[in-house]
Amino acid sequence: MTTNLPLSGARLWDSLMEMARIGATPKGGCNRQTLTDLDSEGRHLLRRWAEAAGCTMRVDRLGNMMLTRPGRDPSRKPVAFGSHLDTQPTGGKFDGVLGVLAGLEILRALHEAGIETEAPLMLINWTNEEGARFSPPMMGSGAAMGIFTEEEVLAKRDSEGSTFGAELARIGWQGEADPATLRDLGAYFELHIEQGRLLEDAGCAISAPISNCTSSRAGCSRMPAARSASSPMRWRRTGSMSPSRGRRRMAAPPWPGGAMR
């Protein structure tokens, strides 16, 4: 495939390796959890790179970074791409980061070539996609799309008792933009590493997904002891019964496509 853009795989690789040094682990991975000082350092590095490529930055109230390159027609909705810079405690160099820095490489190449696009382009770094420190994951994108409220996200606590809102303010990345503006995009693209090995086994370098894997979360509570002897069956709370009922319900969840596969 040919292109008139001066895209540089070497520059992308170097950027990935430089970002990987922030929170590097002994085994070659990254520990750059959301809303930590290391997360802030990675964000500042991304901002410097993007501004050098002609972008301006806005940050919303949940810390989502929006790095925009203007287009010829400002009335058009922006074409967006990106992912996340936060990692798991024992995360890798490429999960999420590849989507952000590949988008940055596109912006760099356009800037070097002096090409003006019709619509604005927007690179997004979503806050707390991993959910390692604050659960659940995908808080920044979820709240932007109306799945979570801002109030519940900002009130979430980590294992040390720190709130999402307080840590966001502490590291200096709580902006003023409304996260809901990110619902009004012309398109959104995200490059991601393969998290299985189907493409690797097939010898394919890249592919477009045709379906997605979702998760459902449930809470558990401790019930009073009533499992045998004089307890009537209707009152019993046998240890194996509740999980078996849960498994039956999971086998026929209320979503299109029928049973969980």
C-alpha positions in Angstrom: 0.0 0.0 0.0 1.3 3.4 -0.9 0.6 6.7 0.9 1.6 10.3 0.4 2.0 10.7 4.2 5.5 10.6 5.6 4.4 8.0 8.3 7.4 6.7 10.3 7.3 3.3 11.9 10.6 4.0 13.5 9.3 7.2 15.1 6.2 5.4 16.4 8.4 2.7 17.9 10.7 5.3 19.5 7.7 7.1 21.0 6.3 3.8 22.3 9.7 3.0 23.9 10.0 6.5 25.4 6.5 6.4 26.9 7.2 2.8 28.2 10.1 4.2 30.4 7.4 6.1 32.5 6.5 3.4 35.0 8.8 0.7 33.5 8.8 -2.6 35.4 11.7 -5.0 35.7 10.2 -7.6 33.4 9.7 -5.1 30.6 6.2 -4.0 31.2 4.6 -0.8 32.6 2.9 0.2 35.9 1.4 3.5 35.0 -1.9 3.4 36.8 -4.5 6.1 36.3 -4.3 9.4 38.2 -0.9 8.7 39.6 2.1 10.9 39.3 3.4 8.6 36.5 0.1 8.9 34.7 0.5 12.7 34.9 4.1 12.4 33.5 2.8 10.4 30.5 0.1 12.9 29.9 2.5 15.8 29.9 4.7 14.0 27.4 1.8 13.3 25.1 0.8 17.0 25.3 4.2 18.2 24.3 4.4 15.8 21.4 0.9 16.8 20.1 1.4 20.5 20.5 4.6 20.2 18.5 2.5 18.7 15.7 0.2 21.6 15.6 -2.5 20.5 18.0 -4.3 22.3 20.7 -5.5 20.6 23.9 -8.7 20.6 25.9 -9.3 18.5 29.0 -12.8 17.7 30.3 -14.0 17.4 33.9 -13.0 13.8 34.1 -9.5 14.2 32.7 -10.1 13.0 29.2 -7.5 14.7 26.9 -8.7 16.0 23.6 -5.8 17.1 21.2 -7.3 18.7 18.1 -5.8 19.6 14.7 -8.0 22.1 12.9 -9.6 21.2 9.6 -10.5 23.3 6.6 -14.2 23.3 7.6 -14.6 24.0 11.3 -18.3 23.3 11.1 -17.6 19.6 10.5 -17.7 17.2 13.4 -14.2 16.0 14.3 -12.8 12.7 13.2 -11.4 11.2 16.4 -9.0 8.4 17.2 -7.1 7.3 20.4 -7.2 5.0 23.3 -5.6 5.3 26.8 -2.2 5.7 28.5 -3.1 4.2 31.9 -2.0 0.6 32.5 -2.6 -2.4 34.7 -0.1 -2.8 37.6 1.7 -5.4 35.5 0.6 -4.1 32.1 2.5 -4.1 28.8 4.0 -1.4 26.7 1.4 -1.5 24.0 -2.1 -2.0 25.5 -3.9 1.3 24.9 -0.7 3.2 24.3 -0.4 2.0 20.7 -3.8 3.5 19.9 -2.8 6.8 21.3 0.6 7.0 19.8 -0.4 5.6 16.4 -2.9 8.5 16.3 -0.1 10.9 17.2 2.0 9.6 14.3 -0.8 10.4 11.9 -1.0 13.9 13.3 2.8 14.3 13.0 2.8 13.1 9.4 0.0 15.4 8.4 1.8 18.3 10.1 5.1 17.5 8.3 3.4 17.2 4.9 1.5 20.4 5.4 -1.8 18.6 4.6 -5.0 20.2 5.6 -8.0 17.9 6.2 -11.6 18.9 5.6 -12.8 18.0 9.1 -10.8 18.6 12.4 -8.9 15.6 13.7 -9.0 14.8 17.4 -6.6 12.5 19.4 -8.2 11.3 22.6 -6.6 9.9 25.7 -9.4 8.4 27.8 -9.1 8.5 31.6 -9.1 5.2 33.6 -9.9 2.8 30.8 -8.1 0.0 32.7 -10.0 0.2 36.0 -7.0 -1.2 37.9 -6.9 1.5 40.5 -10.5 2.7 40.4 -13.2 0.2 39.5 -15.0 -0.2 37.1 -12.9 0.3 34.0 -13.8 2.7 31.1 -14.9 5.4 33.4 -13.8 8.4 31.3 -15.3 7.0 28.1 -18.3 5.6 29.9 -19.2 8.9 31.5 -18.6 10.8 28.2 -21.2 8.4 26.6 -23.7 8.8 29.4 -23.2 5.3 30.9 -21.9 6.7 34.2 -22.6 10.0 35.8 -19.8 12.4 36.5 -20.8 12.4 40.2 -20.4 8.7 40.6 -17.1 8.6 38.8 -15.6 11.4 40.8 -16.7 9.7 44.1 -15.1 6.3 43.3 -12.4 5.3 45.8 -9.3 3.3 45.4 -8.0 0.6 47.8 -6.3 3.3 49.9 -9.4 5.4 50.2 -8.5 8.2 47.8 -11.3 9.4 45.6 -11.1 9.7 41.8 -12.0 13.4 42.0 -9.4 14.3 44.6 -6.6 12.4 42.7 -7.6 14.0 39.4 -7.3 17.4 41.0 -4.1 16.5 42.8 -2.2 15.7 39.6 -3.6 18.8 37.9 -5.6 17.1 35.1 -9.2 18.1 35.9 -10.3 20.3 33.1 -13.4 22.4 32.4 -14.8 20.9 29.2 -18.0 18.9 29.3 -17.4 15.2 28.7 -20.7 14.9 26.9 -19.3 16.9 23.9 -17.4 13.7 22.9 -20.7 12.2 21.9 -20.8 14.5 19.0 -18.0 13.1 16.9 -18.0 12.5 13.1 -16.3 9.1 13.6 -14.1 7.3 16.1 -11.3 4.9 15.3 -9.1 2.9 17.7 -6.0 0.8 16.9 -5.4 -1.9 19.5 -3.0 -4.8 20.0 -4.5 -8.2 19.6 -5.2 -9.6 23.1 -5.5 -13.2 21.9 -3.4 -14.9 19.3 -5.8 -15.6 16.4 -4.1 -13.1 14.0 -0.7 -14.2 15.1 -1.5 -17.8 14.4 -3.0 -16.9 11.0 0.0 -14.7 10.0 -2.2 -11.6 9.7 -0.7 -8.2 10.6 -4.0 -6.4 11.1 -7.7 -7.0 10.9 -11.0 -5.2 11.7 -13.2 -6.7 14.4 -16.7 -7.8 13.5 -17.9 -8.3 17.1 -17.0 -7.3 20.6 -16.6 -9.0 24.0 -18.5 -7.4 26.9 -18.5 -8.1 30.6 -21.2 -8.0 33.2 -20.6 -7.4 36.9 -22.6 -8.7 39.9 -22.3 -8.2 43.7 -22.2 -10.9 46.3 -23.5 -10.8 49.9 -23.1 -13.1 52.8 -26.2 -14.9 53.8 -27.3 -16.3 57.2 -26.4 -20.0 57.9 -29.4 -22.1 56.9 -28.2 -25.0 54.9 -29.4 -28.3 56.5 -31.2 -30.1 59.3 -34.3 -28.3 60.5 -34.3 -25.6 57.8 -37.1 -26.1 55.3 -35.9 -26.1 51.7 -37.5 -22.8 50.9 -35.4 -21.1 53.6 -32.1 -22.8 52.9 -29.0 -21.0 51.7 -26.9 -23.9 50.7 -23.4 -22.8 49.5 -23.7 -24.5 46.1 -27.3 -23.5 45.3 -26.9 -19.8 44.8 -23.9 -20.1 42.5 -25.7 -22.7 40.4 -28.7 -20.4 40.1 -26.3 -17.7 39.0 -24.8 -19.9 36.4 -28.2 -20.7 35.0 -29.0 -17.0 34.7 -25.7 -16.3 33.0 -26.4 -19.0 30.4 -29.4 -17.0 29.2 -28.6 -13.3 29.6 -31.0 -10.6 28.4 -29.0 -9.4 25.4 -29.3 -10.1 21.7 -27.8 -13.3 20.5 -29.1 -15.5 23.3 -26.8 -17.5 25.6 -23.3 -16.4 26.6 -20.7 -17.9 24.4 
